[in-house]
Amino acid sequence: MHLLMSAGRGPQECTWALAHLVRRLEASAVDANVRVRRVRTVAGDRPETFRSVLIELSGDGVGPFAASWTGTLCWQAPSPYRASAGRKNWYVIAQPCQVDVPRTAFAETDVDVVACRTGGPGGQHRNKASTAVRATHRPSGLVVVVDTERQFSLNRRIALQLLRERLEAGDDAAERAVTTSRWQIHDALVRGNPTRVERP
């Protein structure tokens, strides 16, 4: 599973806190027999700080381990950048997220094609012959009906192409939704009431 850790829109101390919390999570994972891999990092303005880190977790104890690191996390230490800062609590957020959306495989063998009749203009041939096509993609349940041509084979070809295009459009929309939901995590940080507090 994947965990997105973010300093949100917090001050530079939050990016510093995030770097410490990522290292603490990685050290804690060793004891829990969970493997950790940094998939993507966004650096902060200061050296060795992060605005966000996308982490991949794997192993038998992933579920409970991820749950223990999910929510608002607090790094409790004085600011290394501002001696005058009275604050000692620096908050970041960690949330499970989806990274990849599986693409829908398209195979003609997954499509049921049925000849049918449709009404409307087109002359006797169109009204008497079953030249229209109803194509159903079984895995997704998507259905298209094509009657634009007077030949069954042409309508069949168009129907298959329409199914392929609509499945691709659906996959693209799902990918955009996943990306949007990841971005929303950055803005979901609530300061205070942390689920976990860590100290040097």
C-alpha positions in Angstrom: 0.0 0.0 0.0 1.0 3.6 -0.3 1.2 6.3 2.3 1.5 10.0 1.4 3.1 12.2 4.0 2.9 15.9 3.6 3.9 19.1 5.4 0.8 20.7 3.8 1.0 24.5 3.7 2.9 24.7 7.0 6.0 26.7 7.7 9.5 25.5 6.9 9.7 23.8 10.3 7.0 21.4 9.1 9.2 20.3 6.2 12.0 19.7 8.7 9.6 17.8 10.9 8.5 15.7 8.0 12.0 14.6 7.2 12.5 13.4 10.8 9.1 11.6 10.8 9.9 9.8 7.6 13.2 8.6 9.1 11.4 7.6 12.3 8.8 5.7 10.3 11.5 3.8 8.4 13.3 2.9 11.6 10.0 1.7 13.1 9.2 -0.4 10.0 12.3 -2.5 10.6 10.9 -3.6 14.0 7.5 -4.3 12.4 9.1 -6.3 9.6 7.6 -4.0 7.0 9.5 -2.9 4.0 9.6 0.8 3.1 10.4 2.4 -0.2 10.4 6.1 -1.0 8.5 6.3 -4.3 8.5 10.1 -4.7 9.9 13.0 -2.7 9.3 16.7 -3.0 12.1 18.7 -1.4 11.6 21.6 0.9 13.3 24.9 0.7 16.0 23.9 3.3 18.5 21.1 2.8 17.3 17.7 3.9 13.7 18.7 4.3 10.6 17.5 2.5 7.3 19.1 1.4 5.9 15.6 0.8 7.0 12.0 0.6 5.1 9.1 -1.1 6.0 5.9 0.6 5.3 2.3 -0.5 4.8 -0.2 2.3 4.9 -4.0 1.9 5.1 -7.0 4.1 2.8 -9.0 6.3 2.1 -6.4 8.9 1.4 -3.5 6.5 -2.2 -2.8 7.6 -1.7 -2.3 11.4 1.6 -0.5 10.8 0.1 2.0 8.3 -2.8 2.6 10.6 -0.4 3.5 13.4 1.2 6.2 11.1 -2.1 7.5 9.6 -3.5 10.9 10.5 -2.0 14.1 11.9 1.5 13.5 13.1 3.4 15.8 15.5 7.2 16.3 15.7 7.8 18.0 19.1 11.0 20.0 19.2 12.2 23.6 19.2 12.5 25.3 15.8 16.0 24.9 14.3 15.5 28.0 12.2 13.9 30.6 14.5 15.1 30.9 18.1 12.3 33.3 18.8 9.6 30.8 17.8 7.7 29.7 20.9 6.1 26.8 19.1 7.5 23.3 19.7 4.8 21.3 17.9 5.1 20.9 14.1 2.4 19.0 12.3 2.3 16.9 9.2 -0.3 14.6 7.7 0.0 10.9 6.6 -2.8 9.3 4.6 -3.1 6.1 2.6 -3.6 6.8 -1.1 -4.0 5.2 -4.4 -1.2 5.7 -6.9 -2.0 3.6 -10.0 -5.3 3.0 -11.7 -5.3 -0.3 -13.6 -6.1 0.2 -17.3 -9.1 -1.8 -18.6 -7.8 -4.4 -21.0 -9.9 -4.5 -24.2 -10.3 -7.7 -26.2 -12.9 -8.4 -28.8 -13.6 -11.8 -27.2 -15.0 -9.9 -24.2 -17.6 -8.2 -26.4 -21.0 -9.6 -27.2 -22.2 -8.3 -30.6 -25.9 -8.7 -31.4 -27.6 -7.7 -34.7 -30.7 -5.7 -34.2 -33.1 -3.5 -36.2 -33.6 0.2 -35.6 -36.3 2.5 -36.9 -35.9 5.9 -38.6 -35.0 7.0 -42.0 -32.9 4.8 -44.3 -35.3 3.0 -46.6 -36.6 -0.5 -46.7 -33.2 -2.2 -46.4 -32.6 -0.5 -43.1 -36.0 -1.3 -41.7 -36.2 -4.9 -42.8 -32.6 -6.1 -42.3 -30.8 -6.4 -39.0 -27.9 -4.3 -39.8 -27.6 -2.3 -36.6 -25.3 -3.6 -33.8 -25.7 -3.7 -30.1 -22.2 -4.4 -28.5 -21.8 -5.2 -24.8 -18.4 -5.2 -23.1 -19.0 -7.9 -20.5 -16.3 -7.0 -17.9 -17.4 -3.4 -17.6 -21.1 -3.7 -18.7 -20.7 -0.8 -21.2 -23.2 -1.0 -24.1 -23.2 0.8 -27.4 -25.7 0.7 -30.2 -24.6 1.6 -33.8 -26.9 2.0 -36.8 -25.1 4.7 -38.8 -24.1 2.3 -41.7 -26.2 0.0 -43.9 -23.8 -2.8 -43.5 -23.6 -5.0 -40.3 -19.8 -5.4 -40.6 -19.2 -1.6 -40.7 -21.5 -1.0 -37.8 -19.7 -3.8 -35.9 -16.4 -2.1 -36.5 -17.6 1.3 -35.4 -19.2 -0.3 -32.2 -15.9 -1.9 -31.2 -14.0 1.3 -31.7 -16.6 3.2 -29.7 -16.3 0.7 -26.8 -12.5 1.0 -26.9 -12.6 4.8 -26.8 -15.2 5.0 -24.0 -13.2 2.5 -21.9 -10.0 4.6 -22.4 -11.9 7.8 -21.5 -13.2 6.1 -18.3 -9.7 5.1 -17.3 -8.4 8.6 -18.0 -11.1 10.0 -15.8 -10.3 7.6 -13.0 -6.6 8.5 -13.2 -7.5 12.2 -12.9 -9.7 11.5 -9.9 -6.9 9.6 -8.1 -4.4 12.4 -8.8 -7.0 15.0 -7.5 -7.5 12.9 -4.3 -3.8 12.8 -3.6 -3.5 16.6 -4.0 -6.4 17.0 -1.5 -4.4 15.2 1.2 -2.0 18.2 1.2 -4.9 20.5 2.2 -6.4 18.1 4.7 -3.8 18.7 7.5 -5.5 19.6 10.8 -3.1 21.1 13.4 -3.6 19.8 16.9 -5.1 16.6 18.3 -2.3 14.4 16.6 -2.7 10.7 16.3 1.0 10.3 17.0 3.6 12.4 18.7 7.4 11.8 18.1 10.3 13.6 19.8 14.1 13.6 19.1 
